[in-house]
Structure formats: structure tokens, C-alpha cells
Amino acid sequence: MISRSSLDLLNLISFDDFDVLNRIPRVMTVPGVISELEKGDETTSLVGLNDDDMEVVQERRIIVSNQLPLRAFRDENGRWAFEFDPDSLVLQLKDGFSPDVEVLYVGGLKAEIDAADHDEVSQVLLEKFKCVPTFLPPDVNNKFYHGFCKHYLWPLFHYMLPVTPSHGARFDRAEWQAYVSANKVFADKVMEVINPDEDYVWIHDYHLMVLPSFLRKRFHRVKLGFFLHSPFPSSEIYRTLPVRDEILKCLLNCDLIGFHTFDYARHFLSSCSRMLGLNYESKRGYIGLDYYGRTVSIKILPVGIHMGQLESVLSLEETANKAKKLREKYDGKIVMLGVDDMDLFKGISLKFSAMGQLLELHPELRGKVVFIQITNPARSSGKDVQDVVDEISTVANEINKKFGKPGYEPIVMIQGPVSTLDKVTYYAIAECCVVNCVRDGMNLVPYKYTVSRQGSHVLDKALGFDEKNPTPKKSVIIVSEFIGCSPSLSGAIRVNPWNIDAIADAMDSALRMPETEKRLRHEKHYKYISSHDVAYWARSFDQDLERACRDHLFKRCWGVGLGLGFRIVALGPEFRKLGVHRIGDAYRRTNSRLILLDYDGTVMPQASVDKRPSSEVISILNNLCSDPRNTVFIVSGRGKDSLSKWFSPCEKLGISAEHGYFLRWTRNAPWERCSLAMDFDWKKIAEPVMKLYTETTDGSFIEHKETALVWHHQDADPHFGTWQAKELLDHLESVLANEPVVVKRGQHIVEVKPQGVSKGIVVEKLISTLRSEGKSPDFVLCIGDDRSDEDMFESIALAVSNPSLPTIAEVFACTVGQKPSMAKYYLDDTSEVINLLKGLSEEVVHNKSETSHQELQE
């Protein structure tokens, strides 16, 4: 096994050496000397080792969550005792892994353990439960969990903004620091047990969103997955978070980020785009974000329930007996059921109001319909929770007082905690389940209700179903549009939870629905839920995490940034940063140099309002051009008039305008045109289409060139501009299908230009012309930043690889920014490009001064 420290040394070996590395044993259990590692020899011998000495490392998954899947209690001797919590999702997901995969849990305990007992408890939990507890100081835990998580982040992610101090908790810097400190404690615990070369780490939920940065900073190639179990709000809500950038950057240190629904993923991607300027793309069904050379994959899959656990409860005699008693208790009545946590986003009072309206509008239902509401204890405390409790009680009491009578209460409230078994009995007798959250991450209540309604042999017998002629099962679900399970329940009645009239109508529809329709809806739901259980979800996420981490060993990694802004720059083995020393040595050794520079995004920042070159750029170009061994060209898509005007101080600078349609070798040389015959009637078709999109896209404009039309949208809304650009591209390709033009997208542009004109053809022409004049270049530097510049890189690569042409000794094809490219080198931004060119121009000045000095001496 390659050690943690040695893994980073992979940067120093050649790519061809990976064959040797693959044949080094993972674990050496006896001293010995590794020898005779000959490539291609499958019988490579390892002196001092034999087959028995080689140990296979067991696969392991480290599951990190705020709470361990344990229940803690005191035994009869007053000592701490623990047991697994079968209802814990992080415990249930283990079923998705292969039996030979070891699962280790890192998280906190619900019980407060005295500091004196920490070591003993830690040892017991690790040995017996494969659990590593995190012990937070009480004050840190209070600010972290009850402060930042539950009273600030949780409401914000559920679209509740603290507009006034009384409307919610506002951002508190001390609570944020506690959140970061708590995440650091979790990171330290993971570092104690992780084997970074082999283990996969899966982090769960919003409590631990900055944890990925701590782990990535310590282990550059750690395999990291994260799943968010709450909603991710729209970018308009998320951008109000004062630490929005820090959280996004921390999450992007993962290899895979999972969400329950496409909406949540879309909001996350939108936030990355608007706040960090990152774009995503979908390839073969997978969504990925390119982040400094790493691809961060996005996973969209709702979590499921543990079918085995629920089916085992349904098969118990105790469940059957309790369900039978409940059926007898509510005999002659139709039961509707709600099961919710006690918090302000569950919409419980809205359900009750809808129930009251149903009874108001349909007097015949009074005495026949009962709404049973089970409420689980609140996960936090505070005034907001108490206000919800008071409101729910008030609404329920009013309705019961108005429509109730001796022996009949329209609304029955059951305060939790309620066991899984008891909940299943209520699910089993309920004709309809109502989930009316105003916002919720997933909510598995409808899933559990559906499986419970499917029943079991024991339960069916207790409830009086005919065993010889079993009837198809039935269920009806009313579900809010704003929860994660809604898209997967295509047979449910979806409602706007804020529209009490609509909820009351949905209840009425559910009560009057034909039996056959209830059965069809149930069958549809049960088929999906039973096949997409928690094991399916975990297995799918784990497979995608493995896929996302496949190329870790084949990239060179550097850590960049401080604090929570830390990130990894990952590059392919052949893609590296262009260093001044490397190119400087080659520059000094060569005598016929061709320097090709794109303009926008290369020597001129894309965001610059004034597009004229600076005096520094003009000075650098003049210095480079003053060396007779240099041929320097600006190769741009811009029009020749603007380029000619801007670079008029550069007498010896060559310019290629409009992607090579126009070309001149020096300021006083005539403009040469592309030799292809051109017909520009297509402009009469393209321009009206572009005008249409310009009128409907604020911030966009059309640039007219002699040979091309360009639609710019860099000043438009990022998302709307990108969307419109895609539509315009399709529209133009359709109407210009029979015209001799090419429609292309670039950085914030859509361009229509003649066929046969490209920057690549310019490069071919320049190299062939120099060769015909006896100045075959032995040094080529080409720098560009967008898709059109890839044509230049491709042409240079072809020229180098062609054995029939003179060899170009030194070639430096360089892209601006770290992204997939045909170039072998990169520079981060335009400032680095300018510094590089400045270094080369200083070589020219230095050489001139040396020549002058020698002449004076002579």
C-alpha cells in the first residue's frame, strides 16, 4: 500500500511508472527488499516476500453524521450502556454495501458524557459498535447545534428569512465560529481512523458542510462524498447567507454531492454559478462541475426506507393486535392520518384548518371522519417551537369544540415519542395520509404509510381480510408540492400547503375516490417504494462515489488557499503550469520564434470595460517585436479596424482579425484576405434572429464584423443569458442549415462566421510562410483562452507530429485557466500571461544591452 506521504510523491514520477506501482504489494508484513521490478514481467519477484505475506486491505466506508446510530442509557449499575438505533438512516444504509465492506461511524452522542468517561466510552463504542464518538464542549455544542444549525441554517434552508429579530434568529458570528470548530472536531476524529489511500468517506447533512475542507486539506486525494438531507434553497435565498462563499467552497472539496431532487441540485448549481462563476455540464447522464481541474459530480436520488425493518414490524403479532384494537376503536369512521415532527415547517395547523373547512362545507362528514395527528418531539427548543405548539393546540381545540360531540373528536392529537410499531398500526388503519409540510427535505412518512397499507399475512388476518380471496391493497396520499418525496409519488394528490381550500378539496377527493383508483395509486407507489429502498439509495451513491474518485491517482494535486477557502488544484500528468524558467531557457536557445496571442481573455481581462490594450501591453509587445528573431501575432476574433487602431503604436506586430479572415504582417503591410470566395447574404437571415434575442435579453448586444456577426451576453443575467445563448444557437443552426457558415458558442458569445475560416488555418499559414522564407520556427508560443483557440493548439500539434515537415524544437501551447484543453500548459489568468510575456520581453532588452556593450568594447 502506498503510504500517505508517499502518495504525494506520485507527482514526481513519470506516468509510465504506474505499471510498476501497481505491482508493489499493498502491505509488507515482513522485512524484505523489493527487487527485480521489471516492466512487462508478470512473474516479478519480491525478495523476502511470499504469497502468505501479502495481505488484502479490507474495503471500508466511514460514515460521518451529526449523531451516531446509537441509543445511550444508564444500566442498573449506573454505567453507560449503548445499543444500535434501528430507526437511524445511517445505520440502515449499511445494507447497500457488500457484506465484506467494513462500515465505521463517526458522530456525536445524544447523551452528555462526563469528560472523565470519554476514553472508556470511546473504546467501548469502537470495539463493540465500530463507532467513533465526537465529544463537543457544551457551550460549543449549544452554539453549533441549537444556535447556528437549528435556529439559523435550518430555517434559512427552508426559505425562512429573519427579516426582523422576532421573525427568526439572525446570523451570529460566534455561532458560525462554533459551527466551524465543531466541524474541525469531527475532522480530527475522522483523521484518527482513516486510511486515506483506501477508505471512502460519506458525510451527511447540513451540520457538517465545512468538514470536507478540513479533510481535503489534510489528505489531497481523500475520497469524499456528501449528501444533503434538507432542501437547498434557491440562490436568491442562499445568497443572503453571510458565509455563502465559504460553505460552497467547502462543499466543492467533495468528489460527489448528493441531493434528493433535481430542484435542490439546480439551486446548488445556480448558487455556484452566480457566486463563484462556475459552470456545470451533463455528460452521459452525469452532472459535473469543473473546479480547479477536479470534477465535482452531482447525484440526484431520493432516499428510501428500510423495507426489511418495516416488513418485520408488520409481521409481528403485537402489531396485528394493536391494529385490531385501533380498528375497533374507530369502527364506522374514516381515519385520515398525519405524522410529523413538531416544527414550524410541517404545516400541521394548516392541515387542521383544512379539516375544519372540510367539515364546514360537508356536514354529512361530521361524526364520520377523524384526523389523527402524531407529533414527534421537537429536535430543538425555543420560542419558535413553543409558538407552533400553542398555535396547533389552539386550532385543534377550536375545531373540536365546534364540530365535536360526545364520543367524537374530529382531531385527535397524539404527542410523541411514538414507537415505530405504534406508528405502523395507525398507518395500517388510515384510509388517507396527509403530509402538508410547507417545506421539507425528503419526508419518508408517505413511503412508510404505503408499505404499512400493503400489510402482511398476520396483519390482514387481524383486520378481518379474507385469506382465501385477498383483495388488492389501497391507499391515498395527499402530499405537499414542496417536499422531496413529492416528485417520486406520481399517484399522490399534490397540494399547495398554503392553500387551505385546496387541501380541503383534496381531502374530500380522497374520501370520495373510487376503490379501483385507490388500488391503482397504491400499486404504483408500492412498486416504486419497494424497489427504491434505502439499500438501493446507498448502493447507488456508493457506486457513483467510486466512479467519481477513479482518476485520483492519475492527477497531480496542489493545495491552494487559506482557511475555508482551501481547494485542490488537480492536473493531468501531461498538463502543467507554464513556468518562466522553463520557457526562458528555450527562448534563449532558439533563433526563429513564432509568438501567437489571443486578445480577449488572454492579454485583456474578459471583465474589463475598456477593451483597449494598456500601455504596459503595448510596451511588452514592442519589446518582443524589436528582436528580429521574433514573429509576434495577435490572433483575435475581433474586427480589423478596432485591432488596427488599438495596436497602431506597434509597428512590427502582426495581426490576424476575425479568426483569420484578415491578416497583415506589420503595421504598414497590406491586409490579406482569406482566399475562399465569400457570400455574406446569410447576414440578412441571421441578424433579424439575433435582434429578436437582443430585445428579449437585457444586457446583450450584437457586434457587426465584416465577415461575422457576434451576439454578446456577458452583461446579461448569467443564467438567463446562458439559456438564451443555447436557444439562439439552436435557432441559428436551424435557419442557416443550408448556408456556408458555422455557428459557434464561445465565452459569453454566439458567433456566426464563414466556413473555412478559423484560427487554426491562420497558424498553418504563418508556419508555412515562415518555412518558405527559410525561417522555419524552432520555437512556438501560443496562448489563448476559449474554444476558438483550441483550433490553434490543434494545428500546432499536427505541425509538430508531421514527420515530413521540419521539426519545431520548442512548442508551448498554453490555455488560460485550468480546464480541458489540447494545450499542454496553462496559466491561471491574464495577469500571469502579462508577467510571462514581460519576462520574455526583458530577455530581449537584456540581450540588446549585452550586444551594445560588446560593440562598445570592440
Secondary structure by P-SEA (a helix, b strand, c coil): cccaaaaaacccccccaaaaaaaccccccbbbbbcccccccccccccccccccbbbbcbbbbbbcccccbbbbbcccccbbbbbccccccccccccccccbbbbbbbbbcccccccaaaaaaaaaaacccbbbbbccaaaaaaaccccccccaaaaaaccccccccccccccaaaaaaaaaaaaaaaaaaaaccccccbbbbbbcccccaaaaaaaaaccccbbbbbbccccccaaaaaaccaaaaaaaaaacccbbbbccaaaaaaaaaaaaaacbbbbbbcccbbbbbcccbbbbbbbbbbbccaaaaaaaaacaaaaaaaaaaaaaaccbbbbbcccccccccaaaaaaaaaaaaaaacccccccbbbbbbbcccccccaaaaaaaaaaaaaaaaaaaaccccccccbbbbcccccaaaaaaaaaaccbbbbbcccccccaaaaaaaaaaaccaaaaaaacccccccccccbbbbbbcccccccccccccccccccaaaaaaaaaaaaaccaaaaaaaaaaaaaaaaaacaaaaaaaaaaaaaaaacccccbbbbbbbccccccccccccccccccaaaaaaaaaaccbbbbbbbccccccccccccccccaaaaaaaaaaaccccbbbbbcccccaaaaaaaacccccbbbbcccccbbbcccccccccccccccccaaaaaaaaaaaaaaacccbbbbbcccbbbbbcccccaaaaaaaaaaaaaaaaaaaccccccccccccbbbbbbccccaaaaaaaaaaaaaaacccccbbbbbbccccaaaaaaaaaaaaacccccccccccccccccccccccbbbccaaaaaaaaaaaaaaaaaaaaaaaaaaaac
